[in-house]
Amino acid sequence: FDKGGDGTINFDEFLMAVRGRLSPTRRKLVVKVFNALDAAGDGNGYLTIEDLQDAYSASDHPDVKAGKRTEQEVLTDLLEAFEGAGKGGNSKKGDGMVTLDEWIAYYEEVSSSIDTDDYLGVMITKCWSCLKTLAPDGKTLVPAISYVPAYEINTLEKILRKSIYQKAKKG
């Protein structure tokens, strides 16, 4: 349980050990975001500040607005948070590149304290909503990341079942 190796188990380490790895739904979404960020950048298989800076607006960070830190400092901290994931917060300065494994480890830590796939899905989708990709028409930009919560799928299923049932009764 002691990921940090400090001889104690904090709440996040405990949750991670109990909840374990990302569910397939969560993992698929997390990998999709990583791939979209990488594709929007240089497509080299890892993320750098350059890959993140267009998708994460550091200018809106409270410390940047207050003049306490620069946008570059905030982006560096963001990158280091992803690189330090899975190390119990005892990470050394990274290499400036976030691998897919580091990305997944970060979201496993975040995910361990979130009860439902829907909450995490909506949170991640909103967080990375500025990521865009071309629609099939090749002209229109659409969100690169989408998530449909289970309650919306369940509602659609009910509507379809009712409609099919009504048509079957008529026939």
SVG drawing of the C-alpha trace seen along z (x, -y; Angstrom):
<svg xmlns="http://www.w3.org/2000/svg" viewBox="-52 -40 67 48">
<polyline fill="none" stroke="black" stroke-width="0.4" points="0.0,0.0 2.9,-2.4 3.6,-3.7 5.6,-6.6 7.9,-4.3 7.8,-6.6 6.6,-3.9 3.1,-5.2 -0.1,-4.8 -2.0,-7.9 -5.6,-8.0 -4.9,-8.2 -2.5,-5.2 -5.1,-3.2 -7.8,-4.1 -5.6,-3.2 -4.7,0.2 -8.4,1.0 -9.8,-0.3 -7.0,0.8 -6.5,0.1 -8.8,-1.9 -11.9,-0.1 -12.0,0.6 -14.4,-2.4 -12.1,-4.8 -9.0,-3.5 -10.4,-3.9 -11.3,-7.5 -7.9,-8.3 -6.0,-6.8 -8.3,-8.6 -7.3,-12.0 -3.6,-11.1 -3.8,-10.1 -5.8,-13.3 -3.2,-15.5 -0.4,-13.7 -2.0,-13.9 -2.7,-17.7 1.0,-18.1 3.8,-16.3 2.4,-12.7 5.7,-11.3 4.1,-9.0 4.6,-11.1 3.5,-14.5 5.6,-17.6 4.8,-21.2 4.4,-22.0 1.7,-19.3 -0.2,-20.5 0.1,-24.3 -2.6,-24.6 -5.0,-22.4 -4.5,-23.8 -4.9,-27.5 -2.4,-28.4 -3.4,-32.0 -6.6,-31.3 -4.7,-29.8 -5.2,-31.9 -1.5,-32.3 -0.9,-33.6 -3.7,-36.0 -2.3,-37.2 1.2,-37.6 2.7,-35.1 3.7,-32.7 4.2,-32.6 2.3,-30.4 5.4,-28.4 5.8,-27.7 2.2,-26.5 2.6,-24.3 5.8,-22.8 4.0,-22.0 1.2,-20.3 3.7,-18.2 5.6,-17.3 2.3,-16.2 1.7,-13.7 5.3,-12.5 5.2,-12.1 2.0,-10.0 2.2,-6.6 5.2,-7.5 3.2,-8.6 4.1,-12.2 7.9,-11.5 8.9,-12.1 12.0,-13.8 12.0,-16.2 11.0,-14.4 12.4,-14.3 9.8,-16.7 8.0,-13.9 4.8,-12.2 4.5,-8.6 1.2,-6.8 2.1,-4.8 2.7,-7.9 -0.6,-9.4 -2.5,-6.3 -0.9,-6.2 -1.9,-9.9 -5.5,-9.2 -5.5,-6.0 -4.7,-8.1 -7.4,-10.6 -9.9,-7.8 -9.4,-6.0 -11.3,-8.7 -14.1,-9.0 -17.0,-6.6 -18.6,-6.5 -17.4,-6.2 -20.0,-8.9 -18.5,-11.4 -15.0,-10.8 -16.1,-10.7 -17.8,-14.1 -14.9,-15.6 -12.3,-14.5 -14.5,-15.6 -14.9,-19.0 -11.3,-19.3 -10.1,-18.6 -13.0,-20.2 -10.8,-22.5 -9.3,-19.5 -10.8,-19.5 -10.6,-17.2 -11.9,-17.3 -15.4,-15.9 -15.8,-13.3 -16.7,-16.1 -13.0,-17.2 -14.0,-20.8 -15.8,-21.1 -14.0,-21.0 -15.7,-18.9 -14.7,-17.9 -12.0,-15.2 -13.2,-13.7 -16.8,-12.8 -18.5,-10.8 -22.1,-9.7 -23.1,-9.1 -24.9,-5.8 -28.1,-7.6 -28.4,-9.1 -27.8,-5.7 -30.5,-4.2 -32.9,-6.9 -32.4,-6.3 -32.8,-2.5 -36.2,-3.1 -37.4,-5.3 -36.3,-2.8 -37.9,0.1 -41.2,-1.8 -41.1,-2.7 -40.3,0.9 -43.0,2.2 -45.6,-0.2 -44.7,0.7 -44.8,4.4 -48.3,4.0 -49.6,2.4 -48.2,5.1"/>
</svg>
